[in-house]
Amino acid sequence: DAMLYYNSNPELKQVIDMIKTGFFSHGNPDTFKDIVDNLLYHDRFLTLADYASYISTQDKVSATYQDTTAWARMAIHNIASSGKFSSDRTIAEYAREIWGVEPTLDKLPDPHSEDKA
């Protein structure tokens, strides 16, 4: 129940109330009404349930970022550990399986070029 999290976390309640009353929309409470209603009454992703954990983790990220050596080490490790982007694989599979074509690295012509071969 999202209302349980809303009512038990003063910081979260303040944030939601600020959105609800138009603080972030020049005093217009209707601008983000659908978002507030979704969070409070229809949140199937349990966003409010994750709020405290998110804030705690973000505090750790912020502290780590202040230690530039640790941050650089973690960033390099992350980059070195990453593989092929999943979107690249997905696009290639889609081209092969749906369109029946092989992806290519050929450069596409400039659409604004006068030379339309």
C-alpha positions as CSV (number, residue, x, y, z in Angstrom):
1,D,0.0,0.0,0.0
2,A,1.7,3.2,-1.2
3,M,-0.1,5.3,1.4
4,L,1.7,3.4,4.1
5,Y,5.0,4.6,2.7
6,Y,3.7,8.1,2.1
7,N,2.4,8.5,5.6
8,S,5.4,6.9,7.4
9,N,8.2,8.7,5.7
10,P,8.1,12.5,6.3
11,E,10.6,13.4,3.6
12,L,8.8,11.3,1.0
13,K,5.5,12.9,2.1
14,Q,6.9,16.4,1.8
15,V,8.2,15.6,-1.7
16,I,4.8,14.2,-2.9
17,D,3.0,17.1,-1.3
18,M,5.2,19.6,-3.0
19,I,4.5,18.0,-6.3
20,K,0.8,17.7,-5.5
21,T,0.4,21.4,-4.6
22,G,2.2,22.7,-7.7
23,F,5.5,23.7,-6.1
24,F,7.4,22.4,-9.2
25,S,4.8,23.7,-11.7
26,H,4.5,27.4,-11.0
27,G,1.6,26.8,-8.6
28,N,-0.5,24.7,-10.9
29,P,-1.5,21.5,-9.0
30,D,-3.0,19.9,-12.0
31,T,0.3,19.7,-14.0
32,F,1.5,16.6,-12.2
33,K,-1.8,15.4,-10.8
34,D,-1.7,12.1,-12.8
35,I,1.8,11.3,-11.6
36,V,0.8,11.9,-8.0
37,D,-2.4,9.9,-8.3
38,N,-0.4,7.1,-10.0
39,L,2.2,7.0,-7.2
40,L,-0.3,7.1,-4.4
41,Y,-3.1,4.9,-5.8
42,H,-2.0,2.8,-8.7
43,D,1.8,2.3,-8.4
44,R,2.4,-1.2,-9.7
45,F,6.2,-0.6,-9.7
46,L,6.2,0.1,-5.9
47,T,8.1,3.4,-6.4
48,L,7.3,4.7,-2.9
49,A,8.3,1.4,-1.4
50,D,11.8,1.8,-2.9
51,Y,12.2,5.5,-2.0
52,A,14.1,5.1,1.3
53,S,16.5,2.5,-0.3
54,Y,17.0,4.7,-3.3
55,I,17.9,7.7,-1.1
56,S,20.3,5.6,1.0
57,T,22.0,4.2,-2.1
58,Q,22.2,7.7,-3.7
59,D,23.9,9.0,-0.5
60,K,26.5,6.2,-0.9
61,V,27.0,7.1,-4.6
62,S,27.5,10.8,-3.7
63,A,30.0,9.9,-1.0
64,T,31.9,7.6,-3.3
65,Y,32.0,10.3,-6.0
66,Q,33.8,12.6,-3.6
67,D,36.7,10.0,-3.5
68,T,38.0,10.6,-7.0
69,T,40.4,7.7,-6.8
70,A,37.8,5.2,-5.8
71,W,35.3,6.6,-8.3
72,A,37.9,6.4,-11.2
73,R,38.8,2.8,-10.2
74,M,35.1,1.8,-10.1
75,A,34.4,3.5,-13.4
76,I,37.3,1.9,-15.2
77,H,36.4,-1.5,-13.7
78,N,32.8,-1.0,-14.9
79,I,33.9,-0.1,-18.5
80,A,36.4,-2.9,-18.6
81,S,33.7,-5.4,-17.5
82,S,31.1,-4.3,-19.9
83,G,30.4,-6.4,-22.9
84,K,28.7,-5.7,-26.2
85,F,25.7,-3.4,-25.8
86,S,22.5,-5.3,-25.6
87,S,20.8,-2.9,-28.0
88,D,23.4,-3.7,-30.6
89,R,22.6,-7.4,-30.3
90,T,18.9,-6.8,-30.2
91,I,19.0,-4.6,-33.4
92,A,21.1,-7.2,-35.2
93,E,18.8,-10.0,-34.2
94,Y,15.8,-8.0,-35.3
95,A,17.4,-7.3,-38.7
96,R,18.2,-11.0,-39.2
97,E,15.0,-12.6,-37.8
98,I,12.3,-10.1,-38.7
99,W,13.6,-8.4,-41.8
100,G,15.8,-11.2,-43.1
101,V,18.8,-8.9,-43.7
102,E,22.4,-8.9,-42.5
103,P,23.4,-5.8,-40.5
104,T,26.2,-3.8,-42.1
105,L,28.7,-1.3,-41.0
106,D,28.5,0.6,-44.4
107,K,28.1,4.3,-43.9
108,L,24.7,5.7,-44.9
109,P,24.8,8.7,-47.3
110,D,24.1,12.1,-45.9
111,P,20.3,12.7,-46.5
112,H,21.0,16.4,-47.2
113,S,23.7,15.7,-49.8
114,E,23.2,17.0,-53.3
115,D,24.7,13.8,-54.6
116,K,21.8,11.3,-54.6
117,A,23.3,8.3,-56.2
